[in-house]
């Protein structure tokens, strides 16, 4: 993989406040990556530093081996050869779709502009809407026009700052998948900043989970979910609960749901108290199981129902049942633990 973008231990400040600290990452050509984290974690500041809107007080940012930012130097945004897709679309209301897409392209004929707009509207699934105005489009259509505009100059890198947050939940996830398909078809390299893990999972090849200005884990969506590096990542990614347990051997834990054995070896002392991460897909419905749990909440999700279950000890777990298993509140159901990836933390 050829590295396109590299951040080398950058730090960004707002006065005395450190917004980004010792942040390093590499983005290869054709990669789609995400910076994911809660509000105030520094992800948007990192993106703005890459775009050239924020200076770095230490470290460096390089694109294709060329330094874009270092202390005391910042190449202007318009010279970085990057495309931006904003949260509010930033379309010009007085320009039609075609003119919005080609805004900023210099030295080309009207015919060339029309050809570019027509081609990109086909790419983003909006063929035939060249003469429409932004107010005549839905939010999802406006965001696709914004993406087409970002693609028009053929930038080396596309930056997307919370681009789907103004859309409803279903549209956000659907558009994330569609945008991934579009970017992959064009061979584009892109960075998405979001607080929504579903968007990040739908779009990203790799994801950096951020907290307090630093990346805590840079990994694939699968590894973030099944092998979180620390308690924050485990809590932030996916749904789940933590059950107390006791370490019997390097890879065996005793919990109120029984003895669990995993592939990972822990070097904690035998008998150490631990917290075991239990995801909804780790709890399996089994009418023949000895363990019974009380249904205290249910959320219908179409093909599945998410149940909140109270164990005999009073602890609560989450479990996904097929939707035809429709149990009532207060009902006792049989469950068993089926854990492929044992994830535990010292308590």
C-alpha positions in Angstrom: 0.0 0.0 0.0 1.3 3.4 -1.0 0.9 6.0 1.8 -0.9 9.1 0.6 -1.5 11.0 3.8 0.6 10.9 7.0 0.1 12.7 10.3 3.2 12.7 12.4 2.5 13.3 16.1 0.5 16.4 15.5 -0.8 18.7 18.3 -3.5 21.4 17.9 -4.5 23.9 20.5 -7.1 26.5 21.1 -5.3 28.8 23.5 -4.4 26.6 26.5 -6.8 23.9 25.5 -5.1 20.9 23.7 -7.7 19.7 21.2 -5.4 17.1 19.4 -2.4 15.5 21.1 0.3 13.3 19.6 -1.9 12.1 16.8 -0.3 9.9 14.2 -2.0 8.0 11.3 -1.3 6.9 7.8 -3.9 6.8 5.0 -3.1 4.7 1.9 -4.2 5.5 -1.6 -7.7 4.4 -2.2 -8.4 3.9 1.5 -11.7 5.1 3.1 -11.0 5.8 6.8 -13.0 7.3 9.6 -12.3 9.3 12.7 -15.0 8.3 15.2 -15.7 9.6 18.7 -18.0 11.7 20.9 -18.4 15.4 20.6 -15.3 17.3 21.8 -12.9 14.4 21.2 -10.8 16.4 18.6 -11.9 14.6 15.4 -13.1 17.7 13.6 -10.1 19.7 14.7 -7.9 16.9 13.2 -9.8 17.1 9.9 -9.5 20.9 9.9 -5.8 20.6 10.4 -5.6 18.2 7.4 -7.7 20.7 5.3 -5.4 23.6 6.3 -8.0 25.5 8.4 -6.1 24.9 11.7 -2.4 25.1 12.4 -0.3 22.5 14.2 1.9 23.5 17.1 4.0 20.4 16.8 4.4 17.5 14.4 3.7 17.5 10.7 1.1 16.7 8.0 2.3 15.3 4.7 0.5 14.5 1.5 2.3 12.4 -1.1 5.5 13.1 0.8 5.0 16.9 0.6 4.7 18.8 3.9 1.4 20.6 4.2 1.7 21.7 7.8 4.4 22.0 10.5 4.9 24.5 13.3 5.1 28.0 11.7 4.1 26.8 8.2 0.7 26.0 6.8 0.1 25.5 3.0 -3.2 27.3 2.1 -6.3 25.1 1.8 -6.8 25.9 -1.9 -3.3 24.5 -2.7 -3.7 21.2 -0.9 -5.6 19.5 -3.7 -8.4 18.3 -1.4 -12.2 18.2 -1.7 -14.5 19.0 1.2 -18.0 17.7 1.9 -19.6 19.6 4.7 -22.4 18.9 7.2 -24.7 21.6 5.8 -24.0 20.7 2.1 -22.8 24.3 1.4 -24.6 24.4 -2.0 -25.2 27.8 -3.6 -29.0 28.4 -3.7 -28.8 30.7 -6.7 -26.9 28.1 -8.9 -28.4 25.0 -10.5 -27.0 21.6 -9.8 -24.7 21.6 -12.8 -23.2 25.0 -11.9 -22.8 23.9 -8.2 -20.8 20.9 -9.2 -18.5 22.8 -11.5 -18.1 25.8 -9.2 -14.4 26.4 -8.7 -13.3 24.7 -11.9 -11.2 27.1 -13.8 -10.0 27.3 -17.4 -12.6 25.0 -18.9 -15.3 25.6 -21.5 -19.0 25.5 -20.8 -19.2 22.3 -22.8 -16.5 20.7 -20.6 -18.4 21.9 -17.5 -21.6 20.3 -18.8 -19.8 17.0 -19.6 -18.2 16.9 -16.1 -21.5 17.6 -14.4 -23.4 15.0 -16.5 -20.8 12.4 -15.8 -20.7 13.0 -12.1 -24.5 13.1 -11.7 -24.5 9.7 -13.3 -21.9 8.5 -10.8 -23.9 9.7 -7.8 -27.2 8.5 -9.1 -28.8 11.8 -10.0 -28.7 11.7 -13.8 -31.0 14.3 -15.4 -31.1 16.7 -12.5 -28.6 19.2 -14.0 -31.1 22.1 -14.1 -32.6 21.6 -10.7 -31.9 24.0 -7.9 -30.9 23.0 -4.3 -34.3 23.8 -2.8 -35.9 21.4 -5.3 -33.8 18.4 -3.9 -34.1 16.2 -0.8 -31.4 16.3 1.8 -29.9 13.1 0.5 -29.9 14.4 -3.0 -28.2 17.6 -1.9 -25.5 15.6 -0.1 -24.8 13.7 -3.3 -24.5 16.9 -5.3 -22.0 18.1 -2.6 -20.1 14.9 -3.1 -20.1 15.3 -6.9 -18.8 18.8 -6.5 -16.0 17.5 -4.3 -15.1 14.9 -6.9 -15.1 17.3 -9.8 -11.5 18.7 -9.5 -10.2 15.1 -9.1 -8.7 15.8 -5.7 -6.0 13.6 -4.1 -8.1 13.4 -0.9 -11.7 14.0 0.0 -12.6 15.2 3.6 -16.1 14.7 5.0 -17.1 16.4 8.2 -20.3 14.8 9.7 -21.8 14.9 6.2 -24.9 12.8 7.0 -25.9 14.3 10.4 -28.7 16.4 9.0 -30.4 13.3 7.6 -32.7 10.8 9.4 -31.3 7.6 10.8 -32.3 5.3 8.0 -31.1 7.7 5.3 -27.8 8.2 7.1 -26.8 4.6 7.0 -28.2 4.0 3.5 -26.3 7.0 2.1 -23.1 6.0 3.9 -23.2 2.7 2.0 -23.9 4.4 -1.3 -21.1 7.0 -0.8 -18.7 4.2 0.0 -19.7 2.5 -3.3 -19.3 5.8 -5.2 -15.9 6.6 -3.7 -14.6 3.0 -4.3 -15.8 3.1 -7.9 -13.8 6.3 -8.5 -10.7 5.0 -6.7 -10.9 8.0 -4.3 -9.2 8.3 -0.9 -11.4 9.8 1.8 -11.5 10.6 5.5 -14.9 10.7 7.3 -15.4 12.4 10.6 -18.5 11.2 12.5 -19.9 10.5 16.0 -22.1 7.7 14.5 -20.5 4.3 14.6 -23.1 2.9 12.1 -21.9 5.5 9.5 -18.3 4.7 10.3 -18.9 0.9 10.0 -20.8 1.4 6.7 -18.2 3.5 5.0 -14.7 2.9 6.6 -12.0 0.4 5.7 -10.3 1.4 8.9 -11.5 3.5 11.8 -9.7 5.5 14.5 -11.7 5.8 17.7 -10.8 9.1 19.4 -11.1 10.4 22.9 -9.5 13.6 24.5 -7.6 14.4 21.3 -5.9 11.0 20.8 -6.6 7.9 18.8 -7.2 5.0 21.2 -7.4 2.3 18.5 -6.9 2.4 14.8 -8.4 -0.8 13.4 -10.9 -2.5 11.1 -14.6 -2.3 12.1 -14.6 -6.1 12.9 -11.6 -5.8 15.3 -13.0 -2.7 17.0 -16.2 -4.6 17.8 -14.7 -8.0 18.7 -11.3 -7.0 20.0 -11.5 -3.5 21.6 -8.1 -2.4 22.9 -9.5 -0.8 26.1 -12.6 -0.1 28.2 -13.5 3.1 26.4 -13.5 1.5 22.9 -15.4 -1.5 24.3 -18.1 0.8 25.8 -18.3 3.2 22.8 -18.5 0.6 20.0 -21.6 -1.5 19.7 -24.0 -2.4 22.4 -23.1 -4.5 25.4 -22.8 -4.8 29.2 -20.0 -5.7 31.6 -20.4 -8.7 33.9 -18.1 -9.2 36.9 -16.1 -12.4 36.8 -13.0 -14.1 38.3 -10.0 -15.2 36.4 -9.5 -19.0 36.9 -6.6 -19.4 34.5 -4.9 -17.3 31.8 -7.9 -17.8 29.4 -10.8 -19.0 31.6 -13.2 -16.7 33.5 -15.9 -17.7 36.0 -19.1 -15.5 35.7 -22.7 -15.8 36.9 -23.5 -17.2 33.4 -20.9 -20.0 33.9 -17.3 -20.7 33.0 -16.1 -19.0 29.8 -12.9 -20.0 28.0 -11.4 -17.9 25.2 -8.3 -17.9 23.0 -6.8 -14.7 24.5 -4.4 -15.2 27.4 -4.4 -12.7 30.3 -1.4 -12.3 32.5 -3.4 -11.1 35.6 -3.1 -13.0 38.9 -5.3 -16.1 39.3 -8.4 -15.1 41.1 -8.3 -11.5 39.9 -11.6 -9.7 39.6 -12.4 -8.8 36.0 -15.2 -7.3 33.9 -16.3 -9.4 30.9 -17.8 -7.6 27.9 -21.0 -9.4 26.8 -22.6 -8.3 23.4 -26.2 -9.0 22.5 -25.1 -11.6 20.0 -23.2 -13.5 22.8 -26.5 -14.3 24.6 -28.4 -17.0 22.8 -32.1 -17.9 23.3 -32.4 -21.6 24.3 -35.6 -23.0 25.7 -33.7 -26.1 27.0 -31.1 -24.0 29.0 -31.1 -24.1 32.8 -30.4 -20.4 33.0 -33.6 -18.4 33.0 -33.8 -14.6 32.7 -36.7 -12.2 33.0 -37.7 -10.0 30.1 -37.8 -6.4 31.4 -37.7 -4.5 28.1 -38.0 -5.2 24.4 -37.3 -3.3 21.2 -38.7 -4.6 17.9 -36.1 -4.2 15.1 -37.8 -6.0 12.2 -36.0 -9.3 11.7 -34.9 -9.3 15.4 -36.1 -8.2 18.8 -33.6 -6.7 21.2 -34.4 -7.9 24.7 -33.1 -6.5 28.0 -33.0 -9.5 30.4 -32.6 -9.6 34.2 -30.5 -12.5 35.5 -31.3 -14.2 38.8 -28.5 -12.1 40.4 -30.2 -8.9 39.3 -27.6 -8.1 36.6 -28.9 -7.2 33.2 -27.8 -8.3 29.7 -28.9 -7.6 26.1 -29.9 -10.3 23.7 -31.1 -10.4 20.1 -33.8 -13.0 19.4 -35.4 -13.8 16.0 -38.5 -11.6 15.8 -40.9 -14.6 15.8 -39.8 -15.2 19.4 -42.2 -12.6 20.8 -42.0 -12.8 24.6 -43.9 -10.6 27.0 -42.5 -8.4 29.8 -42.0 -10.4 32.9 -41.7 -13.7 31.1 -38.8 -16.0 32.0 -36.8 -17.2 29.0 -34.0 -19.7 28.6 -30.6 -18.4 27.6 -27.0 -19.5 27.2 -23.7 -17.8 26.6 -22.0 -18.3 23.3 -18.9 -16.2 23.2 -16.4 -16.4 20.3 -14.3 -13.4 21.4 -13.7 -13.2 25.1 -13.0 -9.6 26.0 -12.2 -8.8 29.6 -10.8 -5.9 31.6 -9.2 -5.8 35.0 -11.7 -4.2 37.5 
